[in-house]
Amino acid sequence: MSQHQTPATTSERKYQSINFSEKFSLINEQWAPKTIAEMNDYQFKLVRLQGDFIWHDHVDTDETFIVLDGQLRIDFRDGQVLVSQGEMFVVHKGVEHKTFAESEVKLLLIEPRGVLNTGHEGGERTATNDVWI
């Protein structure tokens, strides 16, 4: 699905679970979150990542990281946290952070629609929003 489409009526809805493995098979690039679902104004995004990201923050929102495979390190100016497979961590709004993964990590992000992955920092790592798979 290239963009999100909401069914007009209940009779048009399709009831189908979302399979993370199937969705990850559609993602080849890293650091480019893909939206798989939406709840109210929040989006659920899958992303593959490896290596070092950039320092950034999100002034107006928290950001939830759920590790589905691998181990993610989230660095802060005053410390760090390791988030392993089956674990989650919430980075609160306004807290500067940087993610790092020595080996590839498969991650589920939960954040409001429209949030840029690089916050207000911009740059080449800024992913296009609202790319649905």
Phi, psi and omega in degrees: 000124184276334175213160184287133176229126179265126178303142182287325182226162178300324182294340180270349183292145173248127179263107183212134178287162179256123181262115183300318181300316178297317180294317179297331178294343179268355182253117179257326185272162178255158177064024180232084182302139178242133182281133179242343180196164178220141177224116187055238179259011181259141177249146174254122186233137173260144179209144170259139176211151176203140181096204187255137174261192181255156174292133178196170172218172176235105189298325189252001185208153169282164179221129182254129178249123175239115182275120179265332179204131178099196179223128181252137171251131175248117180267143174235163181297338183238020179162196180202163176223140173261132179238113184262171178310131180085006180242162177223161177211140177253122172267121184282154184304142178081357181268119179290135183208166179210131179265154178212138175223118179295316174245164184302137177243139171253127193227144169252122177256142174233121182200162180297151176305138175093355181286127176279140183296338180257013181060224179268005183287326181068200178102184186292340180274357180291121182270153174289132180278162175058038172266111185264141172232000000 
